[in-house]
Amino acid sequence: MTALFKLAAQTNILIVDDTPDNLRLLAKILESQGYIVRKALNGRMALQGIQRDPPSLILLDINMPEMNGYEVCQKLKASEASAQIPVIFISALERVENKVRAFELGGVDYITKPFQEQEVLMRVKNQLLIQQQRQQLLEQNQRLEHEIQERLRAEAEVRQLSVTDELTGLYNRRGFFLLANQQLRIARRTQTSYFILFADLDGLKKINDTLGHEMGDRVIVDAAQILKQTFREADIVARLGGDEFALFIPNFSGDSSIDFHGRLQENIDRFNQQSERAYISISLGVEFGDLNNEVLLEQLLAKADKLMYDHKRTKCCLNPQPFF
């Protein structure tokens, strides 16, 4: 147990007593063990000294003029800075009600006068040990809480990485099916309509062959950002792989005629006007969710994929813009 103690020379004890002889006696007893001892003749001096330099332990007399020990203890416990400092009351009063009052106010022990040296040292030693064990437990709990928070953050990062596309920062295929299936169940349970969108970046092979795969990756990232800007925070936007993207759009308004193609094309045109990189073109298929039909998400995505290719073929029949 003694191994837990700090060195006595690192332990600061404050004695508060209006009788100089008591101060000298207690100081002599404690200093004989190497403790650093401070003395105060009244409560006001004690509180000022504690505020400047909080001690490890306080020995506090009860019967003092102006401010008795009970009042001093009340002020100590009312202050966050001193509330945890252990207080041992010292008094010639031996009545039970005096001791009960001392403990009710937050005292940790009670020593009666006249002092017995071995009793004083043992009670002081016990309270310092309890205080140190309490501090060690607090520090251990803080370290444990820190370790738990670090582990939770690490686990959250791993979970996030497992559902996140490394190149674009969007959800990956796993993330899309995990979250979209959750939203699909909610939509059917709450009878909230939804859309499944399938998007494909046009001409990526030509960009890769002509300008290199690094430029191709940058164009994929540009397309991902355009999709993120076009749709809401609540919408699930994912890169399935390569140049293919999937989206789950909860339709809170219930409107099945939303012009996703027009909204997306506006953002694409704005980007192309400002960009010095390769020209962006995205084909889009939109499938309106049927709440009365328990169709699998994979089937809905396949329908949106087919509609995307219809859109791509339609665009190929028009005058294509250059990809770079």
BALOBA-1460 file (C-alpha; in Angstrom, 3 decimals):
// residues 324
<rec num="1" residu="m" x="0.000" y="0.000" z="0.000"/>
<rec num="2" residu="t" x="2.807" y="2.414" z="0.854"/>
<rec num="3" residu="a" x="4.065" y="2.085" z="-2.731"/>
<rec num="4" residu="l" x="1.060" y="4.111" z="-3.781"/>
<rec num="5" residu="f" x="2.178" y="7.170" z="-1.826"/>
<rec num="6" residu="k" x="3.769" y="10.196" z="-3.351"/>
<rec num="7" residu="l" x="6.945" y="11.268" z="-1.572"/>
<rec num="8" residu="a" x="6.162" y="13.079" z="1.684"/>
<rec num="9" residu="a" x="8.173" y="16.025" z="0.387"/>
<rec num="10" residu="q" x="5.625" y="16.333" z="-2.439"/>
<rec num="11" residu="t" x="2.653" y="16.345" z="-0.047"/>
<rec num="12" residu="n" x="1.378" y="19.755" z="1.070"/>
<rec num="13" residu="i" x="-0.700" y="19.830" z="4.276"/>
<rec num="14" residu="l" x="-2.474" y="22.942" z="5.606"/>
<rec num="15" residu="i" x="-3.213" y="23.231" z="9.343"/>
<rec num="16" residu="v" x="-5.896" y="25.746" z="10.377"/>
<rec num="17" residu="d" x="-6.107" y="26.522" z="14.103"/>
<rec num="18" residu="d" x="-6.361" y="29.760" z="16.075"/>
<rec num="19" residu="t" x="-4.093" y="28.377" z="18.825"/>
<rec num="20" residu="p" x="-0.381" y="28.781" z="17.974"/>
<rec num="21" residu="d" x="0.647" y="25.946" z="20.294"/>
<rec num="22" residu="n" x="-1.649" y="23.537" z="18.411"/>
<rec num="23" residu="l" x="-0.194" y="24.694" z="15.115"/>
<rec num="24" residu="r" x="3.357" y="24.153" z="16.327"/>
<rec num="25" residu="l" x="2.588" y="20.707" z="17.743"/>
<rec num="26" residu="l" x="0.804" y="19.424" z="14.660"/>
<rec num="27" residu="a" x="3.435" y="20.935" z="12.355"/>
<rec num="28" residu="k" x="6.213" y="19.206" z="14.353"/>
<rec num="29" residu="i" x="4.418" y="15.838" z="14.122"/>
<rec num="30" residu="l" x="3.880" y="16.090" z="10.372"/>
<rec num="31" residu="e" x="7.239" y="17.623" z="9.499"/>
<rec num="32" residu="s" x="8.949" y="14.748" z="11.312"/>
<rec num="33" residu="q" x="7.616" y="12.540" z="8.496"/>
<rec num="34" residu="g" x="8.834" y="14.882" z="5.766"/>
<rec num="35" residu="y" x="5.489" y="16.497" z="4.907"/>
<rec num="36" residu="i" x="5.404" y="20.092" z="3.696"/>
<rec num="37" residu="v" x="3.340" y="21.951" z="6.299"/>
<rec num="38" residu="r" x="1.563" y="25.307" z="5.993"/>
<rec num="39" residu="k" x="-0.214" y="27.074" z="8.847"/>
<rec num="40" residu="a" x="-3.153" y="29.475" z="9.119"/>
<rec num="41" residu="l" x="-4.450" y="31.115" z="12.307"/>
<rec num="42" residu="n" x="-7.982" y="31.729" z="11.046"/>
<rec num="43" residu="g" x="-10.478" y="30.764" z="8.368"/>
<rec num="44" residu="r" x="-9.987" y="33.861" z="6.237"/>
<rec num="45" residu="m" x="-6.219" y="33.305" z="5.968"/>
<rec num="46" residu="a" x="-6.830" y="29.633" z="5.224"/>
<rec num="47" residu="l" x="-9.247" y="30.302" z="2.366"/>
<rec num="48" residu="q" x="-6.894" y="32.853" z="0.813"/>
<rec num="49" residu="g" x="-3.969" y="30.416" z="0.979"/>
<rec num="50" residu="i" x="-6.031" y="27.558" z="-0.427"/>
<rec num="51" residu="q" x="-7.129" y="29.709" z="-3.338"/>
<rec num="52" residu="r" x="-3.509" y="30.609" z="-4.167"/>
<rec num="53" residu="d" x="-2.083" y="27.127" z="-3.674"/>
<rec num="54" residu="p" x="-4.475" y="24.223" z="-2.947"/>
<rec num="55" residu="p" x="-2.978" y="21.750" z="-0.432"/>
<rec num="56" residu="s" x="-3.164" y="17.963" z="-0.555"/>
<rec num="57" residu="l" x="-4.945" y="17.783" z="2.803"/>
<rec num="58" residu="i" x="-6.430" y="20.199" z="5.377"/>
<rec num="59" residu="l" x="-6.468" y="19.783" z="9.167"/>
<rec num="60" residu="l" x="-9.225" y="22.161" z="10.286"/>
<rec num="61" residu="d" x="-10.085" y="23.277" z="13.809"/>
<rec num="62" residu="i" x="-13.785" y="23.769" z="14.581"/>
<rec num="63" residu="n" x="-13.789" y="26.408" z="17.335"/>
<rec num="64" residu="m" x="-12.275" y="29.540" z="15.824"/>
<rec num="65" residu="p" x="-13.364" y="33.198" z="16.106"/>
<rec num="66" residu="e" x="-15.010" y="35.096" z="13.215"/>
<rec num="67" residu="m" x="-15.330" y="31.996" z="11.012"/>
<rec num="68" residu="n" x="-15.492" y="28.547" z="12.581"/>
<rec num="69" residu="g" x="-14.308" y="25.331" z="10.961"/>
<rec num="70" residu="y" x="-17.798" y="24.336" z="9.829"/>
<rec num="71" residu="e" x="-18.142" y="27.601" z="7.891"/>
<rec num="72" residu="v" x="-14.694" y="27.231" z="6.358"/>
<rec num="73" residu="c" x="-15.538" y="23.693" z="5.242"/>
<rec num="74" residu="q" x="-18.814" y="24.855" z="3.703"/>
<rec num="75" residu="k" x="-16.956" y="27.442" z="1.623"/>
<rec num="76" residu="l" x="-14.377" y="24.886" z="0.547"/>
<rec num="77" residu="k" x="-16.992" y="22.395" z="-0.609"/>
<rec num="78" residu="a" x="-18.929" y="25.119" z="-2.432"/>
<rec num="79" residu="s" x="-15.925" y="25.890" z="-4.638"/>
<rec num="80" residu="e" x="-15.064" y="23.592" z="-7.528"/>
<rec num="81" residu="a" x="-11.372" y="24.369" z="-7.052"/>
<rec num="82" residu="s" x="-11.301" y="23.101" z="-3.452"/>
<rec num="83" residu="a" x="-14.280" y="20.758" z="-3.172"/>
<rec num="84" residu="q" x="-12.174" y="17.611" z="-3.569"/>
<rec num="85" residu="i" x="-9.500" y="18.519" z="-0.987"/>
<rec num="86" residu="p" x="-9.965" y="16.157" z="2.006"/>
<rec num="87" residu="v" x="-10.680" y="17.901" z="5.308"/>
<rec num="88" residu="i" x="-9.894" y="16.321" z="8.687"/>
<rec num="89" residu="f" x="-11.604" y="18.207" z="11.512"/>
<rec num="90" residu="i" x="-9.663" y="18.694" z="14.751"/>
<rec num="91" residu="s" x="-11.495" y="19.665" z="17.925"/>
<rec num="92" residu="a" x="-11.745" y="19.228" z="21.664"/>
<rec num="93" residu="l" x="-15.480" y="18.653" z="21.142"/>
<rec num="94" residu="e" x="-16.281" y="14.974" z="21.531"/>
<rec num="95" residu="r" x="-20.069" y="15.016" z="21.366"/>
<rec num="96" residu="v" x="-21.627" y="12.872" z="18.663"/>
<rec num="97" residu="e" x="-23.601" y="15.778" z="17.173"/>
<rec num="98" residu="n" x="-20.345" y="17.707" z="16.589"/>
<rec num="99" residu="k" x="-18.836" y="14.784" z="14.727"/>
<rec num="100" residu="v" x="-22.020" y="14.183" z="12.744"/>
<rec num="101" residu="r" x="-22.099" y="17.855" z="11.756"/>
<rec num="102" residu="a" x="-18.475" y="17.633" z="10.587"/>
<rec num="103" residu="f" x="-19.162" y="14.637" z="8.368"/>
<rec num="104" residu="e" x="-22.393" y="16.154" z="7.013"/>
<rec num="105" residu="l" x="-20.422" y="19.169" z="5.804"/>
<rec num="106" residu="g" x="-17.955" y="17.001" z="3.903"/>
<rec num="107" residu="g" x="-15.249" y="16.191" z="6.437"/>
<rec num="108" residu="v" x="-13.483" y="12.883" z="5.865"/>
<rec num="109" residu="d" x="-12.247" y="12.293" z="9.431"/>
<rec num="110" residu="y" x="-12.289" y="13.747" z="12.949"/>
<rec num="111" residu="i" x="-9.386" y="13.979" z="15.428"/>
<rec num="112" residu="t" x="-10.039" y="14.974" z="19.034"/>
<rec num="113" residu="k" x="-7.698" y="16.985" z="21.213"/>
<rec num="114" residu="p" x="-5.360" y="16.431" z="22.930"/>
<rec num="115" residu="f" x="-3.506" y="14.982" z="19.944"/>
<rec num="116" residu="q" x="-1.929" y="11.546" z="19.929"/>
<rec num="117" residu="e" x="1.015" y="11.560" z="17.527"/>
<rec num="118" residu="q" x="0.533" y="8.072" z="16.122"/>
<rec num="119" residu="e" x="-3.205" y="8.627" z="15.686"/>
<rec num="120" residu="v" x="-2.628" y="11.903" z="13.821"/>
<rec num="121" residu="l" x="-0.052" y="10.315" z="11.511"/>
<rec num="122" residu="m" x="-2.206" y="7.256" z="10.790"/>
<rec num="123" residu="r" x="-5.347" y="9.275" z="10.046"/>
<rec num="124" residu="v" x="-3.400" y="11.653" z="7.814"/>
<rec num="125" residu="k" x="-1.698" y="8.749" z="6.051"/>
<rec num="126" residu="n" x="-5.012" y="6.959" z="5.468"/>
<rec num="127" residu="q" x="-6.654" y="10.038" z="3.967"/>
<rec num="128" residu="l" x="-3.688" y="10.752" z="1.710"/>
<rec num="129" residu="l" x="-3.768" y="7.143" z="0.535"/>
<rec num="130" residu="i" x="-7.515" y="7.326" z="-0.149"/>
<rec num="131" residu="q" x="-7.043" y="10.592" z="-2.009"/>
<rec num="132" residu="q" x="-4.218" y="9.172" z="-4.100"/>
<rec num="133" residu="q" x="-6.161" y="5.997" z="-4.892"/>
<rec num="134" residu="r" x="-9.127" y="8.149" z="-5.882"/>
<rec num="135" residu="q" x="-6.900" y="10.234" z="-8.163"/>
<rec num="136" residu="q" x="-5.383" y="7.118" z="-9.703"/>
<rec num="137" residu="l" x="-8.849" y="5.679" z="-10.301"/>
<rec num="138" residu="l" x="-9.961" y="8.956" z="-11.891"/>
<rec num="139" residu="e" x="-6.917" y="8.981" z="-14.179"/>
<rec num="140" residu="q" x="-7.450" y="5.316" z="-15.075"/>
<rec num="141" residu="n" x="-11.099" y="6.026" z="-15.899"/>
<rec num="142" residu="q" x="-10.066" y="9.002" z="-18.026"/>
<rec num="143" residu="r" x="-7.509" y="6.880" z="-19.886"/>
<rec num="144" residu="l" x="-10.081" y="4.137" z="-20.330"/>
<rec num="145" residu="e" x="-12.662" y="6.625" z="-21.615"/>
<rec num="146" residu="h" x="-10.056" y="8.039" z="-24.010"/>
<rec num="147" residu="e" x="-9.175" y="4.542" z="-25.229"/>
<rec num="148" residu="i" x="-12.853" y="3.697" z="-25.676"/>
<rec num="149" residu="q" x="-13.437" y="6.882" z="-27.677"/>
<rec num="150" residu="e" x="-10.354" y="6.178" z="-29.803"/>
<rec num="151" residu="r" x="-11.559" y="2.631" z="-30.468"/>
<rec num="152" residu="l" x="-15.054" y="3.846" z="-31.343"/>
<rec num="153" residu="r" x="-13.567" y="6.411" z="-33.730"/>
<rec num="154" residu="a" x="-11.369" y="3.736" z="-35.303"/>
<rec num="155" residu="e" x="-14.317" y="1.359" z="-35.651"/>
<rec num="156" residu="a" x="-16.431" y="4.138" z="-37.164"/>
<rec num="157" residu="e" x="-13.650" y="4.899" z="-39.646"/>
<rec num="158" residu="v" x="-13.414" y="1.219" z="-40.593"/>
<rec num="159" residu="r" x="-17.172" y="1.021" z="-41.036"/>
<rec num="160" residu="q" x="-17.134" y="4.217" z="-43.075"/>
<rec num="161" residu="l" x="-14.290" y="2.919" z="-45.250"/>
<rec num="162" residu="s" x="-16.155" y="-0.336" z="-45.825"/>
<rec num="163" residu="v" x="-19.077" y="1.560" z="-47.392"/>
<rec num="164" residu="t" x="-17.149" y="4.432" z="-49.007"/>
<rec num="165" residu="d" x="-15.660" y="4.659" z="-52.481"/>
<rec num="166" residu="e" x="-12.011" y="5.604" z="-52.091"/>
<rec num="167" residu="l" x="-11.755" y="7.673" z="-55.288"/>
<rec num="168" residu="t" x="-14.873" y="9.823" z="-55.017"/>
<rec num="169" residu="g" x="-15.838" y="9.745" z="-51.334"/>
<rec num="170" residu="l" x="-19.355" y="8.606" z="-52.327"/>
<rec num="171" residu="y" x="-20.868" y="5.405" z="-51.000"/>
<rec num="172" residu="n" x="-19.547" y="2.306" z="-52.739"/>
<rec num="173" residu="r" x="-21.642" y="-0.613" z="-54.043"/>
<rec num="174" residu="r" x="-21.828" y="-2.205" z="-50.584"/>
<rec num="175" residu="g" x="-22.821" y="1.105" z="-49.008"/>
<rec num="176" residu="f" x="-25.493" y="1.735" z="-51.607"/>
<rec num="177" residu="f" x="-27.227" y="-1.620" z="-51.211"/>
<rec num="178" residu="l" x="-26.989" y="-1.467" z="-47.421"/>
<rec num="179" residu="l" x="-28.487" y="2.027" z="-47.102"/>
<rec num="180" residu="a" x="-30.851" y="1.918" z="-50.065"/>
<rec num="181" residu="n" x="-32.413" y="-1.332" z="-48.864"/>
<rec num="182" residu="q" x="-32.979" y="0.287" z="-45.456"/>
<rec num="183" residu="q" x="-34.623" y="3.296" z="-47.120"/>
<rec num="184" residu="l" x="-36.655" y="1.017" z="-49.377"/>
<rec num="185" residu="r" x="-38.132" y="-0.776" z="-46.350"/>
<rec num="186" residu="i" x="-38.926" y="2.567" z="-44.706"/>
<rec num="187" residu="a" x="-40.546" y="3.877" z="-47.879"/>
<rec num="188" residu="r" x="-42.804" y="0.843" z="-48.164"/>
<rec num="189" residu="r" x="-43.681" y="0.922" z="-44.481"/>
<rec num="190" residu="t" x="-44.531" y="4.644" z="-44.542"/>
<rec num="191" residu="q" x="-45.963" y="4.587" z="-48.073"/>
<rec num="192" residu="t" x="-43.470" y="7.230" z="-49.207"/>
<rec num="193" residu="s" x="-42.659" y="7.124" z="-52.903"/>
<rec num="194" residu="y" x="-39.054" y="7.054" z="-54.129"/>
<rec num="195" residu="f" x="-36.857" y="6.984" z="-57.231"/>
<rec num="196" residu="i" x="-34.001" y="4.739" z="-58.262"/>
<rec num="197" residu="l" x="-31.517" y="6.443" z="-60.588"/>
<rec num="198" residu="f" x="-28.718" y="4.885" z="-62.603"/>
<rec num="199" residu="a" x="-26.081" y="7.246" z="-64.013"/>
<rec num="200" residu="d" x="-23.230" y="6.507" z="-66.390"/>
<rec num="201" residu="l" x="-20.359" y="8.758" z="-67.441"/>
<rec num="202" residu="d" x="-20.268" y="9.054" z="-71.245"/>
<rec num="203" residu="g" x="-17.033" y="8.567" z="-73.182"/>
<rec num="204" residu="l" x="-14.766" y="7.584" z="-70.300"/>
<rec num="205" residu="k" x="-12.883" y="5.047" z="-72.430"/>
<rec num="206" residu="k" x="-12.046" y="7.710" z="-74.997"/>
<rec num="207" residu="i" x="-10.808" y="10.029" z="-72.230"/>
<rec num="208" residu="n" x="-8.659" y="7.245" z="-70.769"/>
<rec num="209" residu="d" x="-7.245" y="6.279" z="-74.180"/>
<rec num="210" residu="t" x="-6.575" y="9.864" z="-75.262"/>
<rec num="211" residu="l" x="-5.721" y="11.752" z="-72.089"/>
<rec num="212" residu="g" x="-4.721" y="8.938" z="-69.729"/>
<rec num="213" residu="h" x="-6.291" y="7.136" z="-66.808"/>
<rec num="214" residu="e" x="-5.283" y="9.849" z="-64.355"/>
<rec num="215" residu="m" x="-7.463" y="12.306" z="-66.277"/>
<rec num="216" residu="g" x="-10.163" y="9.634" z="-66.427"/>
<rec num="217" residu="d" x="-10.111" y="9.366" z="-62.625"/>
<rec num="218" residu="r" x="-10.352" y="13.156" z="-62.298"/>
<rec num="219" residu="v" x="-13.378" y="13.163" z="-64.591"/>
<rec num="220" residu="i" x="-15.008" y="10.441" z="-62.453"/>
<rec num="221" residu="v" x="-14.421" y="12.618" z="-59.376"/>
<rec num="222" residu="d" x="-15.901" y="15.623" z="-61.235"/>
<rec num="223" residu="a" x="-18.973" y="13.587" z="-62.142"/>
<rec num="224" residu="a" x="-19.360" y="12.479" z="-58.529"/>
<rec num="225" residu="q" x="-19.244" y="16.085" z="-57.340"/>
<rec num="226" residu="i" x="-21.833" y="17.133" z="-59.916"/>
<rec num="227" residu="l" x="-24.162" y="14.374" z="-58.709"/>
<rec num="228" residu="k" x="-23.641" y="15.412" z="-55.074"/>
<rec num="229" residu="q" x="-24.446" y="19.035" z="-55.948"/>
<rec num="230" residu="t" x="-27.533" y="18.073" z="-57.919"/>
<rec num="231" residu="f" x="-29.182" y="15.958" z="-55.253"/>
<rec num="232" residu="r" x="-30.068" y="16.486" z="-51.607"/>
<rec num="233" residu="e" x="-28.207" y="15.576" z="-48.441"/>
<rec num="234" residu="a" x="-30.875" y="12.968" z="-47.683"/>
<rec num="235" residu="d" x="-30.399" y="11.255" z="-51.058"/>
<rec num="236" residu="i" x="-28.101" y="8.243" z="-51.311"/>
<rec num="237" residu="v" x="-25.474" y="8.805" z="-54.006"/>
<rec num="238" residu="a" x="-23.041" y="5.958" z="-54.733"/>
<rec num="239" residu="r" x="-20.412" y="4.882" z="-57.214"/>
<rec num="240" residu="l" x="-21.031" y="1.251" z="-58.130"/>
<rec num="241" residu="g" x="-17.694" y="0.967" z="-59.890"/>
<rec num="242" residu="g" x="-15.956" y="2.268" z="-62.995"/>
<rec num="243" residu="d" x="-18.083" y="5.057" z="-64.440"/>
<rec num="244" residu="e" x="-21.412" y="3.814" z="-63.029"/>
<rec num="245" residu="f" x="-23.366" y="5.573" z="-60.281"/>
<rec num="246" residu="a" x="-26.575" y="4.674" z="-58.459"/>
<rec num="247" residu="l" x="-28.927" y="6.897" z="-56.453"/>
<rec num="248" residu="f" x="-31.843" y="6.330" z="-54.110"/>
<rec num="249" residu="i" x="-34.081" y="9.414" z="-53.889"/>
<rec num="250" residu="p" x="-36.875" y="9.491" z="-51.264"/>
<rec num="251" residu="n" x="-39.749" y="11.439" z="-52.807"/>
<rec num="252" residu="f" x="-41.179" y="13.403" z="-49.901"/>
<rec num="253" residu="s" x="-43.449" y="15.441" z="-52.212"/>
<rec num="254" residu="g" x="-45.012" y="12.390" z="-53.876"/>
<rec num="255" residu="d" x="-44.480" y="13.991" z="-57.325"/>
<rec num="256" residu="s" x="-43.571" y="11.393" z="-59.953"/>
<rec num="257" residu="s" x="-42.783" y="13.962" z="-62.654"/>
<rec num="258" residu="i" x="-39.633" y="15.506" z="-61.176"/>
<rec num="259" residu="d" x="-37.224" y="16.537" z="-63.934"/>
<rec num="260" residu="f" x="-34.011" y="14.887" z="-62.760"/>
<rec num="261" residu="h" x="-32.539" y="15.028" z="-66.275"/>
<rec num="262" residu="g" x="-32.996" y="18.787" z="-66.465"/>
<rec num="263" residu="r" x="-31.586" y="19.438" z="-62.982"/>
<rec num="264" residu="l" x="-28.541" y="17.304" z="-63.666"/>
<rec num="265" residu="q" x="-27.925" y="18.794" z="-67.109"/>
<rec num="266" residu="e" x="-27.976" y="22.328" z="-65.697"/>
<rec num="267" residu="n" x="-25.183" y="21.469" z="-63.306"/>
<rec num="268" residu="i" x="-23.247" y="19.627" z="-66.011"/>
<rec num="269" residu="d" x="-23.501" y="22.627" z="-68.360"/>
<rec num="270" residu="r" x="-22.385" y="24.985" z="-65.605"/>
<rec num="271" residu="f" x="-19.399" y="22.765" z="-64.847"/>
<rec num="272" residu="n" x="-18.400" y="22.424" z="-68.513"/>
<rec num="273" residu="q" x="-18.488" y="26.193" z="-68.969"/>
<rec num="274" residu="q" x="-16.102" y="26.717" z="-66.069"/>
<rec num="275" residu="s" x="-13.859" y="23.656" z="-66.365"/>
<rec num="276" residu="e" x="-10.572" y="23.485" z="-68.244"/>
<rec num="277" residu="r" x="-10.539" y="19.718" z="-68.046"/>
<rec num="278" residu="a" x="-12.294" y="17.075" z="-70.126"/>
<rec num="279" residu="y" x="-15.911" y="17.674" z="-71.161"/>
<rec num="280" residu="i" x="-18.439" y="15.936" z="-68.845"/>
<rec num="281" residu="s" x="-21.456" y="14.068" z="-70.158"/>
<rec num="282" residu="i" x="-23.676" y="11.813" z="-68.037"/>
<rec num="283" residu="s" x="-26.516" y="9.549" z="-69.110"/>
<rec num="284" residu="l" x="-29.311" y="8.984" z="-66.611"/>
<rec num="285" residu="g" x="-32.051" y="6.432" z="-66.101"/>
<rec num="286" residu="v" x="-34.891" y="7.139" z="-63.672"/>
<rec num="287" residu="e" x="-37.193" y="4.464" z="-62.233"/>
<rec num="288" residu="f" x="-40.152" y="5.565" z="-60.109"/>
<rec num="289" residu="g" x="-40.629" y="3.192" z="-57.161"/>
<rec num="290" residu="d" x="-43.822" y="1.167" z="-57.015"/>
<rec num="291" residu="l" x="-45.062" y="0.941" z="-53.433"/>
<rec num="292" residu="n" x="-47.584" y="-1.739" z="-54.316"/>
<rec num="293" residu="n" x="-45.009" y="-4.105" z="-55.737"/>
<rec num="294" residu="e" x="-42.404" y="-5.854" z="-53.568"/>
<rec num="295" residu="v" x="-39.698" y="-5.600" z="-56.223"/>
<rec num="296" residu="l" x="-36.099" y="-6.177" z="-55.151"/>
<rec num="297" residu="l" x="-33.696" y="-3.256" z="-55.201"/>
<rec num="298" residu="e" x="-31.538" y="-5.116" z="-57.735"/>
<rec num="299" residu="q" x="-34.524" y="-5.358" z="-60.086"/>
<rec num="300" residu="l" x="-35.313" y="-1.667" z="-59.725"/>
<rec num="301" residu="l" x="-31.688" y="-0.798" z="-60.403"/>
<rec num="302" residu="a" x="-31.675" y="-3.018" z="-63.493"/>
<rec num="303" residu="k" x="-34.726" y="-1.152" z="-64.831"/>
<rec num="304" residu="a" x="-33.038" y="2.199" z="-64.185"/>
<rec num="305" residu="d" x="-29.912" y="0.861" z="-65.914"/>
<rec num="306" residu="k" x="-31.934" y="-0.013" z="-69.010"/>
<rec num="307" residu="l" x="-33.516" y="3.449" z="-69.028"/>
<rec num="308" residu="m" x="-30.039" y="4.945" z="-68.733"/>
<rec num="309" residu="y" x="-28.918" y="3.106" z="-71.870"/>
<rec num="310" residu="d" x="-32.044" y="4.343" z="-73.664"/>
<rec num="311" residu="h" x="-30.998" y="7.867" z="-72.706"/>
<rec num="312" residu="k" x="-27.424" y="7.237" z="-73.860"/>
<rec num="313" residu="r" x="-28.597" y="5.930" z="-77.258"/>
<rec num="314" residu="t" x="-30.845" y="8.961" z="-77.662"/>
<rec num="315" residu="k" x="-27.905" y="11.287" z="-77.043"/>
<rec num="316" residu="c" x="-25.722" y="9.372" z="-79.513"/>
<rec num="317" residu="c" x="-28.246" y="10.121" z="-82.229"/>
<rec num="318" residu="l" x="-27.801" y="13.853" z="-81.596"/>
<rec num="319" residu="n" x="-24.692" y="15.875" z="-82.413"/>
<rec num="320" residu="p" x="-22.235" y="14.780" z="-79.704"/>
<rec num="321" residu="q" x="-20.006" y="17.295" z="-78.031"/>
<rec num="322" residu="p" x="-16.262" y="16.563" z="-77.902"/>
<rec num="323" residu="f" x="-14.997" y="14.879" z="-74.764"/>
<rec num="324" residu="f" x="-11.917" y="17.136" z="-74.612"/>
